[in-house]
Amino acid sequence: MSSAPVLYIGQYRLLNVIYTGQTSQTWQAYDDRERRYVGIKTLFTDTSRDKEQVHYLKWEYKVGSQLHHDRIIDIFHFGWRGRIPYIVMEWFSAPNIKQWIHGGYEKYGVELPQIIPQMIEALAALHEAGWVHRDVKPDNFLYDSQKGVKLIDFALAKPIKGNIIAKLLKLKKQPQGTPTYMAPEQIRGLPVDGRADIYSLGCTFFELLGGRPTYTGNSINDLLYKHLSGPIPSINARNKNVTTEFANLLMSMMAKKCQDRPTTMMDVYRAVRGMKIFKKTPQPGDKIF
């Protein structure tokens, strides 16, 4: 019986497809030269003809290859397989936070005292390196209970004002991001800094702690309007185990005006390190209500 052919991209032996998105596919692969497992993100054949999607993949490599932190995925290489572009990254086998949420609070609630500070730490490191993520959402954090959090996907990252690269680049001004988590200034297409990520992280924490997004809508416009003008919901209405102190921090992170939010992600990190998130330590099987 003949065996299936071994597929390669350059020196990388493709093993398993681990994620399929709308425009790309991510593989587990083995680097024969370096003798290590890696992840390979490659565009589909049709998507590879889209100059904008190719730009995003190149940009993800450009940003990610400059970042070196325990809470941020390492990106090693950008290349082409024929006319199909790909990037090579650190292999990190773990579900994303959105998948944890779908699995139910009773399974991941016990992990939150570790997850929440590590997510803040990852974004604080990104900001310290001079970048705003601009697509902070549960899908873009991987989490393993032993190895912790990894921040991923830098396709929409933008240099923070003052970064020398920011002065050299002409970036699009139209709104970009994921509507469920976008900051009001991002929706309006205004210049953003780290406070936009603080807003999006606040929305992400609300979903983690409350089991559902901060806002939902009958349409994209309805959803965006709520981010712009809707009242900020209280997490204690969804999860009574959250301390008043952390609930107040969460409200400030989701403030409509960026000047009413914490100034930097490091400020958020210091605040969380100095407070209790929960009234009682979460236990396996805990429910939100």
Residue pairs with C-beta under 8 A, 6 or more apart in sequence:
6 13
7 13
7 14
8 14
9 29
9 40
9 42
9 79
9 81
9 86
10 79
10 81
11 31
11 32
11 33
12 29
12 30
12 31
12 32
12 38
12 40
12 88
13 29
13 30
13 32
14 27
14 29
14 40
15 27
15 28
15 29
15 30
16 27
16 28
17 25
17 26
17 27
18 26
18 27
18 28
18 39
18 93
19 25
19 26
20 26
23 43
23 44
23 47
23 50
23 53
24 41
24 42
24 43
24 44
24 47
24 57
25 41
25 42
25 44
26 39
26 40
26 41
26 42
27 39
27 40
27 41
27 42
28 37
28 38
28 39
28 91
28 93
29 37
29 38
29 39
29 40
29 88
30 36
30 37
30 38
31 37
31 38
31 88
36 91
37 91
38 76
38 88
38 89
38 90
38 91
39 88
39 89
39 90
39 91
39 92
40 86
40 87
40 88
40 89
41 57
41 60
41 86
41 87
41 89
42 81
42 84
42 85
42 86
43 53
43 54
43 57
43 84
43 85
43 86
44 84
45 83
45 84
47 53
48 54
48 83
48 84
48 85
54 85
56 155
56 156
57 78
57 85
57 86
57 87
57 155
58 78
58 85
59 154
59 155
59 157
60 75
60 87
60 153
60 154
60 155
60 157
61 75
61 77
61 78
61 87
63 131
63 154
63 157
64 72
64 73
64 74
64 75
64 87
64 89
64 154
65 75
65 76
65 78
66 129
67 74
67 75
67 125
67 126
67 129
67 131
67 154
68 74
69 122
69 125
69 126
69 129
70 148
71 118
71 121
71 122
71 125
71 148
71 149
71 150
71 151
72 122
72 125
72 126
72 150
72 151
73 89
73 90
73 92
73 142
73 150
73 151
73 152
74 89
74 90
75 87
75 88
75 89
75 90
75 154
76 88
76 89
76 90
77 87
77 88
78 85
78 86
78 87
78 88
79 85
79 86
79 87
79 88
80 86
90 150
92 142
92 144
92 147
92 150
93 144
94 142
94 143
94 144
94 147
94 150
95 103
95 142
95 143
96 138
96 139
96 140
96 141
96 142
96 143
96 152
97 115
97 119
97 138
97 139
97 141
97 142
97 143
97 204
97 208
98 137
98 138
98 139
100 107
100 108
100 111
100 138
100 143
101 108
101 138
101 207
101 208
101 211
105 211
105 286
105 287
105 288
106 284
106 285
106 286
106 287
107 284
108 115
108 208
109 282
109 283
109 286
109 288
110 282
110 283
110 284
110 286
111 143
111 145
112 208
112 209
112 277
112 278
112 282
113 277
113 278
113 281
113 282
114 145
114 148
115 143
115 149
115 208
116 205
116 208
116 272
116 277
117 269
117 272
117 273
118 143
118 148
118 149
119 141
119 149
119 151
119 201
119 204
119 205
120 201
120 265
120 268
120 269
120 272
121 149
121 269
122 141
122 149
122 150
122 151
123 133
123 136
123 151
123 194
123 197
123 201
123 265
124 264
124 265
124 266
124 268
124 269
126 132
126 133
126 151
126 157
126 197
127 160
127 194
127 197
127 264
127 265
127 266
128 266
130 159
130 160
130 163
130 165
131 154
131 157
131 158
131 159
131 160
131 163
132 157
132 158
132 159
132 160
132 192
132 193
132 194
132 196
132 197
133 140
133 151
133 154
133 156
133 157
133 197
133 200
134 156
134 157
134 158
134 176
134 177
134 186
134 192
134 196
134 197
135 153
135 155
135 156
135 176
135 177
135 178
135 181
135 200
136 181
136 197
136 200
136 201
136 204
137 178
137 180
137 181
137 200
137 203
137 204
138 204
138 207
138 208
139 153
140 151
140 152
140 153
141 149
141 150
141 151
141 152
141 204
142 149
142 150
142 152
143 149
143 150
156 176
156 177
158 166
158 171
158 192
159 165
159 166
159 169
160 166
160 193
160 194
161 191
161 193
173 189
174 189
175 182
175 186
175 187
175 188
175 189
176 186
177 186
177 200
179 187
179 220
179 223
179 224
179 227
180 203
180 213
180 214
180 215
180 223
181 199
181 200
181 203
181 204
181 213
182 199
182 200
182 224
182 227
183 192
183 195
183 196
183 197
183 199
183 200
183 227
183 258
184 199
184 227
184 228
184 256
184 257
184 258
185 191
185 192
185 196
185 258
186 192
186 196
186 199
187 224
187 227
187 228
188 228
193 258
194 264
194 265
195 258
195 261
195 262
195 263
196 258
197 265
198 253
198 261
198 262
198 265
198 268
199 253
199 254
199 255
199 258
199 261
201 253
201 265
201 268
202 214
202 250
202 253
202 254
203 213
203 214
203 254
205 235
205 250
205 253
206 213
206 214
206 233
206 235
206 238
206 250
206 254
207 213
207 214
209 235
209 238
209 239
209 242
209 250
209 288
210 235
210 238
210 239
210 288
211 238
211 239
211 288
212 238
214 232
214 233
214 254
215 223
215 226
215 227
215 230
215 233
216 223
217 223
217 224
217 225
217 226
228 256
229 256
232 251
232 254
232 255
232 256
234 247
234 251
235 242
235 246
235 247
235 250
236 242
236 244
236 247
238 288
238 289
239 288
239 289
240 279
240 289
241 278
241 279
241 280
241 282
241 286
242 250
242 277
242 278
242 279
243 275
243 276
243 277
243 278
243 279
245 275
245 276
246 272
246 275
246 276
246 277
246 278
249 262
249 268
249 271
249 272
249 275
252 260
252 261
252 262
253 261
253 262
253 268
254 261
255 261
262 268
262 271
